[in-house]
Amino acid sequence: MNLLDAHGEALREFDRTVHRVGGEQWDAPTPCTEWSVRDLVNHLVSEQLWVPHLLAGETIEEVGDRYDGDVLGDDPVGVWEKASAAARESWTAPGATDRQVHLSYGEADAADYGWQMTLDFAVHAWDLATGIGAEQPMADDVAEALLTTMGPQVQAWQGIGLFAPPVPVPESASAPDRLLALVGRDPGGRARS
């Protein structure tokens, strides 16, 4: 599975889950122990708002703090739809994944940034589904692609505060469960990070 296919599917998984959030569920806790459902969606929306700028070559400094704080306002689902559509359009523009982008840790390949965003969609779709009591949304092929492309990076990032320690799972575990365990989520649904 290539980057744009994996990204598109992971985005759709998150999108479907956002559309399942009930009005009374926005304050519900998620496996990201410091984030409510609203906080988690706000995080993903903020990331999507950055994408067009970064893929256009802007730096972190040029974008500034315009997407800090609550970006959801009174219409979280509508803001998500607009931000994710604009981000996806930027990702699918000719040559977008061949560029360099300026990230918080320096310059990086846009393709690496895209895989990071895909990982965020997939894992946070599970977090969101867990928070609202919905079915786990991660597709096997997306999880397999992320284990292949991002697994080594996630292992290298362990211990720097991005993820909780890995959770042991049986070798026979599904690809989504193995990915979730790698990033410190208990596939059984208990909060860890």
N, C-alpha and C positions, 0 to 999 in steps of 0.2 A: 504494500500500500504506500503510495507516494504521499508527500507532505500535504499537498492541497486537498487530496481525497480524505486523508486522515483528519486534517483541520476542519474540513467541511462537515464530516460526519460527527466529530466531537462537538462542534458548534451546534449542530442540529440536536444532539443529545441534551446539551445544556439548555437550548431554546425550548425544547419540549418540556423540560422540567420546570423552567421559569413559568411557563404557561399553566402549570399545574398548581402553582402556589395559590392557596386560598387567602382571602382577605384577612383572616384571623391568624395566618401563619407567618407573617412577615417578621414577627418578634420571636419566633421559635428558635431554640438553640440548634446548632449544627455541630458536626464532629470537629470543626475548627473552633475550639473551645472559647475563643474570645470573640467569635462572630455569630450574630444572629443570621437568620435567612436574609434579611434586608442587607446586613453588612456584607455578606458573601456576594450577593448579587451586585451590590455597589462596587465591590472590588473588581468583579469581572467587567462591569460596565466601564469603570475607570480605565482598565487595561485596553478595552476596545477603543475608547476615545483617543488613546495615545497612538494607536496603530497607524492611522493615516499620516500623522505627523512624522513618526519615525521612519516609515517606509518612503516618505518624501525627502528624507535626508536631514530633517531637523534634529537638533541635539536636545538633550534633557533640559539644558539651560534655556534654550529657545522656547520650549513648551512651557517651562516654568511650573507654577503651582495651580494652574487653572483647573486641574482635575482632582485637586485635593478635597477632602471632606465628602459631604453627601452630594452625589451627582444625580440621584434618582428623583428628587422632588416628589410631586404628588402622583406621578405616573410611572412607577418603576418598570412595568412591563413595556410600556411605550418607549421609554428612554432606552431600555435594553434593545428593543427591536431596531431603533434608529442607529444606535451605536454599533451594534453587531453587524448590521447590513453595510454600514460605511466601512467598517474594518474589513469585512469579507471582500468588498469591492476592491479595496486597496491590495489585499493579498492576491487576488486573481488578476490584477493588472499585468500586462505583459512585462516580464523581467523582474517582477517584484521580489521573487525569492532569490534572485541572483545578486541583489544589492548588498551593501554594507549598511548597518544601522548603528546608531549611537545609543547604547544602553547604560544603565547606572554603573556598570563595571567596565565600560569601555566600548570600543568598536567591536562588532560581531557580524557574522554572516546572517543575512536576513533569514535564511533557511533554518539556522539554529534557533533564532528568535521564534520562528513559526512553530518549530517543534516544542519549544517551551510553552507557547500559547496553547498548543494542542494538548499538552500534558495538563495544563491548568484547567482547560475546559473539561477534560475527561474526569479528572479527580474531583473537581468542584461540582460537576454534575452529580457525582455519587454523594458528595457532602450535602448538596442541596436536596437530593432525593431522600437521604436519610433524615434530614431536618424536617421534611414535610411528610414523612411516612410513605413515600412513593417507591415504586419498583426501581431497582438498580438499573440505570440507563446505559452503562458502558458496553459498547459492542466488542465482541471478541477480536475482530480484525484490527480495530483501533488500539486495543490494549496490546495486542501482539506487536504492532508497529511501534508503539511507544516503548515497550520493553526492549525492542531491538535498538531503536535510535537513542532513547533517553536513559535506558537502564544503567549504562556505565557512568553517565553524568550524575544521575541521582545517587549512585553509590559513592562517587567522588564528593558529592555535596553533603553527605552524611556528616553530622557533627558541627555544621556551621549554622544551625538554627533554622534551616529552611523546612526540614521535615522532622517528625518524631523518628525514633529508631525503628528499623524495619520490624515487622511482626512476622513470626514464623507461621508458615502455611505449608500444607503437604505438597509434595512434588506434583501430585495429581490435581492441584487447585487450578481453576480456570485462569485464563490470561487476565481478565479483569481483577480477580482476587489476588493474583501474584503482583500485579501492578500496584493495587491498593496497599498490599502488605509492604511492598518496597518503599512506599512513601509514608509509612507509619500509620496507615489506617487499618483497623481491624475489619476485615471483610464481613464479619458477623454483625457489624453495625455499632460496636461500642466506640465511644469517642476516645481518641488518643492524641490528636494534635489540633 
